[in-house]
Amino acid sequence: MRRRIFLGAVLICAALLAWNYLRPVPVVSASSILPVQSVIPGTAPTLPWPSAGIAAIGVSGLGPIATSGDAQPAPAASIAKVMTALVVLTDKKLAVGDAGPSITITDADVQAYESDYAQKQSVVKVVAGEQLTEMQMLEAMLIPSGNNIAETLARWDAGSVPAFVDKMNKRAVALGLARTKFADPAGASADTLSTPNDLMRLGMAAMQLPVFA
């Protein structure tokens, strides 16, 4: 008798579970309790665009906001070093406060320094055999804008400057920099081209790295 009662209870529970599982899901309606947009009272600002050239403005975390016009790609100059730093820090990651591995300056690095110096480029003097950390190299490239340091970092990261430039251009594609083309890691080449909008996007991507920021 008890067995029949137990078996009946099990069957009833199974039937209830099956009914609950198979029954239609009721329609759920939702309503917003906050406004979709917030309007700040006042007059919209007039951006002081330059009378010559092209400019772009954006907000980190939000993206581009506006440009002063459609720009044709032009030499990016030393802003190319931002991409060099981004690629190096992606391949050779550093935490804030870390110096990173040491890089030994070679004869090729000294020759690059002497060649760039002779062309009156922006350089940082190096001596064969000296050792500089990854952080010191990044600082030497970005602060006094050492073109020769960018080349040294390129060889250290990818084995050769052309191989590193290939990495730069692949990263540009990945970031959606459709009007940017890198020909060298320092920006000394007139064939390293970009636009204000692309360079702004590049800067935003670099600033997401705490060490770079």
Backbone hydrogen bonds in HBPLUS format (Angstrom, degrees):
<---DONOR---> <-ACCEPTOR-->    atom                        ^
c    i                          cat <-CA-CA->   ^        H-A-AA   ^      H-
h    n   atom  resd res      DA  || num        DHA   H-A  angle D-A-AA Bond
n    s   type  num  typ     dist DA aas  dist angle  dist       angle   num
A0005-ILE N   A0001-MET O   2.97 MM   4  6.34 159.4  2.01 151.0 156.7     1
A0006-PHE N   A0002-ARG O   2.85 MM   4  6.09 162.0  1.88 150.6 155.5     2
A0007-LEU N   A0003-ARG O   2.86 MM   4  6.03 160.9  1.89 147.5 153.1     3
A0008-GLY N   A0004-ARG O   2.81 MM   4  6.00 155.0  1.87 147.5 154.6     4
A0009-ALA N   A0005-ILE O   2.92 MM   4  6.16 154.3  1.98 147.1 154.0     5
A0010-VAL N   A0006-PHE O   2.97 MM   4  6.25 153.8  2.04 147.4 154.5     6
A0011-LEU N   A0007-LEU O   3.01 MM   4  6.28 158.4  2.05 147.8 153.2     7
A0012-ILE N   A0008-GLY O   2.95 MM   4  6.19 158.9  2.00 150.2 155.8     8
A0013-CYS N   A0009-ALA O   2.98 MM   4  6.21 162.6  2.01 149.7 154.0     9
A0014-ALA N   A0010-VAL O   2.92 MM   4  6.14 158.9  1.96 149.6 155.7    10
A0015-ALA N   A0011-LEU O   2.90 MM   4  6.11 156.0  1.96 147.9 154.4    11
A0016-LEU N   A0012-ILE O   2.93 MM   4  6.21 157.5  1.98 150.3 156.4    12
A0017-LEU N   A0013-CYS O   2.91 MM   4  6.15 160.1  1.95 151.0 156.4    13
A0018-ALA N   A0014-ALA O   2.93 MM   4  6.12 160.2  1.97 148.7 154.1    14
A0019-TRP N   A0015-ALA O   2.95 MM   4  6.13 158.5  1.99 147.5 153.5    15
A0020-ASN N   A0016-LEU O   2.93 MM   4  6.12 158.3  1.97 147.8 153.9    16
A0021-TYR N   A0017-LEU O   2.93 MM   4  6.08 150.3  2.02 146.0 154.1    17
A0022-LEU N   A0018-ALA O   2.95 MM   4  6.06 154.9  2.02 148.5 154.6    18
A0023-ARG N   A0019-TRP O   2.96 MM   4  5.81 131.3  2.20 143.5 152.8    19
A0049-TRP N   A0047-LEU O   2.86 MM   2  5.69 132.0  2.09 110.1  95.2    20
A0068-SER N   A0055-ALA O   2.94 MM  13  5.46 158.6  1.99 151.6 152.0    21
A0057-ILE N   A0066-ALA O   2.90 MM   9  5.55 158.4  1.94 169.0 169.3    22
A0065-ILE N   A0057-ILE O   2.81 MM   8  5.74 165.8  1.83 147.7 146.2    23
A0066-ALA N   A0057-ILE O   3.22 MM   9  5.55 161.8  2.25 144.3 148.3    24
A0059-VAL N   A0063-GLY O   3.06 MM   4  5.44 160.2  2.10 143.4 141.6    25
A0062-LEU N   A0059-VAL O   2.90 MM   3  5.33 156.1  1.96 129.9 137.3    26
A0063-GLY N   A0059-VAL O   2.81 MM   4  5.44 160.3  1.85 164.9 162.4    27
A0074-ALA N   A0194-SER O   2.87 MM 120  5.56 159.9  1.91 154.4 152.2    28
A0194-SER N   A0074-ALA O   2.92 MM 120  5.56 152.1  2.00 143.6 149.2    29
A0076-ALA N   A0192-THR O   2.90 MM 116  6.00 160.0  1.94 145.5 149.3    30
A0079-ILE N   A0076-ALA O   3.40 MM   3  5.89 150.2  2.50 136.8 133.4    31
A0080-ALA N   A0077-ALA O   3.11 MM   3  6.19 170.2  2.12 128.7 131.8    32
A0081-LYS N   A0078-SER O   2.93 MM   3  5.58 157.6  1.99 115.6 121.6    33
A0082-VAL N   A0079-ILE O   2.99 MM   3  5.57 156.2  2.04 114.1 121.0    34
A0083-MET N   A0080-ALA O   3.01 MM   3  5.48 125.7  2.32 108.5 120.5    35
A0084-THR N   A0080-ALA O   3.20 MM   4  6.62 153.4  2.27 143.6 151.6    36
A0085-ALA N   A0081-LYS O   2.88 MM   4  6.10 161.0  1.92 147.5 151.2    37
A0086-LEU N   A0082-VAL O   2.92 MM   4  6.14 154.1  1.99 143.1 150.9    38
A0087-VAL N   A0083-MET O   2.90 MM   4  6.11 163.0  1.93 154.9 157.6    39
A0088-VAL N   A0084-THR O   3.01 MM   4  6.19 166.7  2.03 150.8 154.8    40
A0089-LEU N   A0085-ALA O   2.87 MM   4  5.97 167.3  1.88 152.9 156.6    41
A0090-THR N   A0086-LEU O   3.02 MM   4  6.08 131.1  2.26 135.5 147.9    42
A0090-THR N   A0087-VAL O   3.22 MM   3  5.08 131.1  2.47  92.1 105.4    43
A0091-ASP N   A0087-VAL O   2.99 MM   4  6.24 155.5  2.05 150.2 156.1    44
A0092-LYS N   A0088-VAL O   2.64 MM   4  5.64 163.3  1.67 157.9 163.9    45
A0098-ASP N   A0095-ALA O   2.95 MM   3  5.47 165.3  1.97 138.4 140.3    46
A0135-MET N   A0099-ALA O   3.02 MM  36  5.08 163.9  2.05 154.9 152.0    47
A0134-GLU N   A0101-PRO O   2.94 MM  33  5.82 131.4  2.18 154.0 167.8    48
A0103-ILE N   A0132-LEU O   2.67 MM  29  5.27 154.5  1.73 143.4 151.6    49
A0132-LEU N   A0103-ILE O   2.99 MM  29  5.27 161.6  2.02 144.7 147.2    50
A0105-ILE N   A0130-GLU O   2.87 MM  25  5.53 171.4  1.88 169.5 172.2    51
A0129-GLY N   A0105-ILE O   2.79 MM  24  5.20 178.0  1.79 144.6 145.3    52
A0109-ASP N   A0106-THR O   3.11 MM   3  5.14 121.6  2.46  94.6 108.8    53
A0110-VAL N   A0106-THR O   3.11 MM   4  6.51 151.6  2.19 146.3 153.9    54
A0111-GLN N   A0107-ASP O   2.88 MM   4  6.17 156.8  1.94 150.5 157.0    55
A0112-ALA N   A0108-ALA O   2.97 MM   4  6.20 150.7  2.06 142.2 149.9    56
A0113-TYR N   A0109-ASP O   3.03 MM   4  6.31 153.4  2.10 142.5 149.6    57
A0114-GLU N   A0110-VAL O   2.93 MM   4  6.23 163.3  1.95 153.9 157.5    58
A0115-SER N   A0111-GLN O   2.88 MM   4  6.04 158.7  1.93 148.1 154.2    59
A0116-ASP N   A0112-ALA O   2.94 MM   4  6.05 167.3  1.95 150.4 154.0    60
A0117-TYR N   A0113-TYR O   2.85 MM   4  5.95 155.6  1.91 148.9 156.6    61
A0118-ALA N   A0114-GLU O   2.97 MM   4  6.08 153.6  2.04 141.8 148.5    62
A0119-GLN N   A0115-SER O   3.19 MM   4  6.46 137.2  2.38 138.5 149.4    63
A0119-GLN N   A0116-ASP O   3.16 MM   3  5.11 128.3  2.45  92.1 105.7    64
A0121-GLN N   A0116-ASP O   2.93 MM   5  5.28 168.9  1.95 156.6 154.1    65
A0120-LYS N   A0117-TYR O   2.95 MM   3  4.94 157.3  2.00 106.6 111.1    66
A0147-ASN N   A0122-SER O   2.76 MM  25  5.80 172.3  1.76 149.7 151.1    67
A0130-GLU N   A0127-VAL O   3.15 MM   3  5.84 165.9  2.17 137.2 141.4    68
A0137-MET N   A0133-THR O   2.93 MM   4  6.22 155.8  1.99 153.1 160.0    69
A0138-LEU N   A0134-GLU O   2.93 MM   4  6.21 157.4  1.99 150.7 156.8    70
A0139-GLU N   A0135-MET O   2.92 MM   4  6.15 160.2  1.96 151.1 156.6    71
A0140-ALA N   A0136-GLN O   2.87 MM   4  6.05 156.1  1.93 144.8 151.7    72
A0141-MET N   A0137-MET O   2.96 MM   4  6.16 140.9  2.11 142.6 152.9    73
A0142-LEU N   A0138-LEU O   2.91 MM   4  6.07 161.9  1.95 151.9 156.5    74
A0143-ILE N   A0139-GLU O   2.89 MM   4  5.57 165.0  1.91 148.1 152.6    75
A0146-GLY N   A0140-ALA O   3.14 MM   6  5.95 156.2  2.20 137.7 142.1    76
A0150-ALA N   A0146-GLY O   3.25 MM   4  6.61 148.5  2.35 144.3 151.8    77
A0151-GLU N   A0147-ASN O   3.26 MM   4  6.66 150.2  2.35 145.3 152.8    78
A0152-THR N   A0148-ASN O   3.01 MM   4  6.32 154.9  2.08 143.9 150.8    79
A0153-LEU N   A0149-ILE O   2.88 MM   4  6.12 164.6  1.91 154.6 157.9    80
A0154-ALA N   A0150-ALA O   3.00 MM   4  6.16 147.7  2.11 138.9 148.0    81
A0155-ARG N   A0151-GLU O   3.02 MM   4  6.35 160.1  2.06 152.7 156.3    82
A0156-TRP N   A0152-THR O   2.93 MM   4  6.13 157.7  1.98 149.8 156.8    83
A0157-ASP N   A0153-LEU O   2.91 MM   4  6.01 152.7  1.99 145.9 152.4    84
A0158-ALA N   A0154-ALA O   2.94 MM   4  5.96 172.8  1.95 154.7 157.1    85
A0159-GLY N   A0155-ARG O   2.83 MM   4  4.51 138.2  2.00 121.0 128.6    86
A0164-PHE N   A0160-SER O   3.13 MM   4  6.34 148.6  2.23 142.2 150.9    87
A0164-PHE N   A0161-VAL O   3.08 MM   3  5.09 118.4  2.47  96.8 112.2    88
A0165-VAL N   A0161-VAL O   2.88 MM   4  6.16 159.5  1.92 159.0 164.8    89
A0166-ASP N   A0162-PRO O   3.03 MM   4  6.27 149.9  2.13 144.7 152.3    90
A0167-LYS N   A0163-ALA O   3.27 MM   4  6.60 146.7  2.39 135.5 143.4    91
A0167-LYS N   A0164-PHE O   2.96 MM   3  5.00 117.1  2.37  95.8 111.5    92
A0168-MET N   A0164-PHE O   2.95 MM   4  6.36 151.2  2.03 148.9 157.5    93
A0169-ASN N   A0165-VAL O   3.01 MM   4  6.33 158.4  2.06 152.5 156.5    94
A0170-LYS N   A0166-ASP O   3.03 MM   4  6.26 152.1  2.11 145.5 153.3    95
A0171-ARG N   A0167-LYS O   2.94 MM   4  6.15 154.3  2.01 148.8 155.7    96
A0172-ALA N   A0168-MET O   2.93 MM   4  6.21 147.8  2.03 142.8 152.3    97
A0173-VAL N   A0169-ASN O   3.09 MM   4  6.35 153.9  2.16 143.1 148.6    98
A0174-ALA N   A0170-LYS O   3.03 MM   4  6.31 157.3  2.08 144.0 150.3    99
A0175-LEU N   A0171-ARG O   2.94 MM   4  6.19 141.1  2.09 146.0 156.0   100
A0177-LEU N   A0172-ALA O   2.87 MM   5  5.15 163.0  1.90 160.6 155.3   101
A0176-GLY N   A0173-VAL O   3.04 MM   3  5.09 155.9  2.10 103.5 111.1   102
A0178-ALA N   A0176-GLY O   2.96 MM   2  5.46 128.0  2.24 106.6  91.3   103
A0180-THR N   A0177-LEU O   3.32 MM   3  5.54 150.3  2.42 120.5 116.7   104
A0181-LYS N   A0193-LEU O   2.88 MM  12  5.22 159.6  1.92 143.3 147.1   105
A0193-LEU N   A0181-LYS O   2.80 MM  12  5.22 140.4  1.96 151.3 159.6   106
A0192-THR N   A0189-SER O   3.20 MM   3  5.63 168.6  2.22 111.8 114.4   107
A0199-LEU N   A0195-THR O   2.92 MM   4  6.13 165.3  1.94 160.1 164.6   108
A0200-MET N   A0196-PRO O   2.90 MM   4  6.03 147.8  2.00 145.9 154.4   109
A0201-ARG N   A0197-ASN O   3.12 MM   4  6.39 156.8  2.17 144.2 149.9   110
A0202-LEU N   A0198-ASP O   2.91 MM   4  6.23 152.1  1.99 147.6 156.0   111
A0203-GLY N   A0199-LEU O   2.93 MM   4  6.16 157.9  1.98 144.8 150.1   112
A0204-MET N   A0200-MET O   3.01 MM   4  6.30 156.6  2.07 149.7 155.6   113
A0205-ALA N   A0201-ARG O   3.04 MM   4  6.31 154.1  2.10 146.4 153.1   114
A0206-ALA N   A0202-LEU O   2.98 MM   4  6.28 158.8  2.02 152.5 158.3   115
A0207-MET N   A0203-GLY O   2.93 MM   4  6.11 154.3  2.00 148.7 155.7   116
A0208-GLN N   A0205-ALA O   3.27 MM   3  5.47 154.3  2.34 101.7 109.3   117
A0209-LEU N   A0206-ALA O   3.01 MM   3  5.71 165.2  2.04 119.2 124.0   118
A0212-PHE N   A0209-LEU O   3.04 MM   3  5.39 117.5  2.44 109.1 123.7   119
A0213-ALA N   A0209-LEU O   2.97 MM   4  6.23 168.4  1.98 162.2 166.0   120
